[in-house]
Amino acid sequence: MDSRSRDCGNDKVKVKIFMRLHLKKAIGFLLILLTILSSCAINRISDKKTVITLDKGTTENPVTISLTHGPHWSHKLKPGPFVIHIYPQVVFWLENDAGDFIETLYISGANGHYGNNSTKRKLDDKFFSMCFPVWAGKLKQVNQPLPTSSNPYTDAVTTATPQGDFDLKLNLGEIPDSFKILFEINKSSDYNAVYTKDNSDWVGQPSVVYAVEICDIKSDSTYYFEPVGHGSRISDKPEFVEGFEGVDSALELVEEIRVVF
């Protein structure tokens, strides 16, 4: 074998070694990249309490409603290497002691900016009627419109969806001597053995409704919300349902809701 043939053979060996080394580096880099991406959360749970201040154009009857999230506040979806946290939607509204609707105090995510929420974009106003059947039914009784992408609610009543504990600060204005504040919460894809994807579409377990009755307001007084029932199944007529048959983890979306005057 002449020297030219030996040099050619050596060059081939060097090329193979070079390719193997760089292939190992490329695989190592790819594994590191996938590890980083797998821990990427598009909307991480917030450890800090959010303070939401609403300007309703009045200074009468200031109030703070505080929500502490429970163990089932969110759940994770993992499309590919990413992690998306699913958070519940919430709404507070005011009623008189006879149960007549007075006004919506706050609703999450009704500003028309639906972002990555494909369900909201697809359903638009139907999203809120399915998500909050009790509240939506109250609005229908008084001929008030649901929020839509083309007719969103203003920042006097809505913000982006909170991703953890929050304080809601607002002024109630003129109110009856006795009244109720109601709260409805719903988290999409919250399935269980009773409320499955087959019979509950994208919602899963129904909305849970909380209420607090208030009379003779005194300064620095604190009241606590209690669960009173749930919304109807997505395929049924929107209405309030007493009791919690078939509902489990949806009752652990929140740990505590209190209102302080």
N, C-alpha and C positions, 0 to 999 in steps of 0.2 A: 504494500500500500504506500503510495507516495505521500509526501508532506501535504499536498493540496487536499487529498481525500481526508487525511486525518484532521486538518483544520476545519473542513466542512462538517465532519462529524462532531467535533468539539462545539462548533457554533450551534448546531441543532440541540445539543445537550444544554448549552447555556440558555437558549431560547425557551426550552421546556422548563428549566429551573426558574427563569424569570417570570414566565407565565403562571407557574404554580404559586410563587411568592405573592404576586399581585392578585391572583385569584383569592388566595387566603385573606389578604388585606381587604379586598372588596367584600368578601363574605362577612368578615368581621365588622366592617363599617356598616353593612346592611343590617346585621343583627343589632348593632348599637342603635341605628336609626329606628328600627322597628320597636325596640324597647322604649325609646323616647316617645315615639308616636303613640304607643299603646297606653302611655300614662297621660296623654294629652286630653284634658277635659275641656270641651268647648264652652261649657257654662258651669264652672265649679260652684259647689255650695259655698255660700258666704258665711264666714265665721263671725263677721261683724254684724251687729244689729243695724238694720236700715231704718232711718227716720224719714217718714213721708209726711210732708206738711202741705195741706191743701188749703187754698184760699177760696172760700165760698162767699166772700164779699160781706161778711158780718163779723162782729167781735163778740156776739152774745153766746153764752154757754160754751166756753172752750172745753174740750174733752180730748183725752188721749186713750186710744184703744191699742193695747199691747198684745201681740201674738207671739207665743213661744212654740216653735215647731216640735213635732213629735218624732218618734223613731221611724215612721213611714212617710215622712214629709216628701221624700223624693225617691226615685229609683233610677237605675242606669240602663241606657241602651248603648250597645256597642256596635255601631256600623263601621266595619273594618277596624282600623287601628285606633279609632277615636272613641271617647266616652262622652255621651250626652246625658245630662241629668234632666229628668222629667219632673217639673215642679207643679204643684197644684195651682189652679186658678181660684180666686176668692172674690166675694162680693159682700158688702155690708149695706143694709138699708134700714130705714126708719118706718115704723108703723105706730098707729095709735093703739090704745088698749083694746079696741074692738077688732083689731087686725086689718084695718084699712091702710093701704100703702100711702106713705107721705113723700119720701124721696130716697133716691140712691145716695148713699154717703161715699162709697168707694167701690171701685171694681178694678181688678188687675187686667192689664193687657188689652184695654179697649180703646187704645189711641190710634188704631189703624195701622201701626207698624208691626206687622206680624212676623218679620224676620224669617227664621228657619222653621217656623211652625206651619208646615204644609197643610195640616188639618184646618187651621184657621183660614188660610188662604183659599182653600177649596170650599169650605162651608160658609164662610163670612158670617152673616147675622145668625144663621142656623147654628153655628158653633156655640153661641152663648145661650140659645134656648135649649140646646141639648146638654150643655155643661151645667147650667143653672135653671132647671125646669121650674123650681118654686119661685125664684125671683122673676124669671121671665113671665110666668103666669100672672104675677102681681102687676108687672108693667102692662101686660095686655089688658087687664081690667080697667086701667086708667088711660088707655090709648097712648102710652108713651113708646117711642121707638127703641128697638135694640140697637146697639152700636154696630156699625158696618165699616168696611174699609173706606167707603166713599162718604160716610157720615159718622166719623168717630166721635167719641166723647172727649171733652176738653180736659186739660190738666187740673181743673178744679175738682175732678172726680176720678181720674185714672192716672196710673203710671205704668211703667214696665213691671212685669211680674216679679215680686220679691223672691229672692233666692234663699231666704232664711228668716230668722226672727225679725220682726219689724214693729215700730211704733207708728201709729197713725194719728197725727195731730190735726184737729180741725175744730171749727166752731159750728155748733148745731143751729145757731140762730134761734128764732122763735119756735118753741116746742110746746106741746100740751103738758099739763101737770103730771100726767102719767103716760108712759109710752113704752115701746119695745124697740130694741135694736136686734136685728136678725143678721145672721152670718151663714153663707152657703159656700161650701168648698168642694172642689172636685179635681181629681188627678186622672188624666187620661191613661189608658192601658193598665188600669189598676184591677187586674183580673183576679178572681178566686174560683173556688169550686162551683159556686152558684152563678156568679156573673162572669161568664166566659166570653171569649172573643166571638164565638158563634152566635150567642144570644144578646150580646151587649155592644157589638160593633167596636168602635175605638174608645169608648168610655170605660167599660169595665164596671166596677162597683159604682153605685149611684152617688150623687152628691149627698153630703151630710149637712144638716141644718142645725144651727145653734141659735139660742135666743137668750136675752136677758131683759127682765122687766124692771123698769125704773120709775120711781115716783118720789116726790118730795126731795129733789136734789139738794144735797148739802156739799159744801166745799170740802175737798180732800176725801170724798167718799169713793169707795171702790166696789164695783159689782163684777160678778163672774158669769161668763156665758156657760150654758149647759146644753148638751146635745138633746134635741127634741124630736128628731125624725130624719127622714131622708127624702130625696127627690125620686120621682118615678123612673122606671126603666126607660131607656132611650126610645124603645119602640112603642111605649104607652103614651097616653094623654098626659101632658105635663101637669103634675100635681104634687102636693105634699103627702107623704106617707108616714104614719105614726109607727114607732117601733124600729127595730134594726135587724129584722130577720134576714139572714144571708149576708149581712155586712160584718166584716171583721177588721182588716187592716185599715180600711178607710176611717175607722174611728180613732186611729192613731196617727193621723196626719198632723194633728195639733196636740200639744200637751196642755196648753192653757191659753185662754183669751180673757182678758179683763179690761174693764173700762174705768177710767179714773177722771173724776170731775174736779 
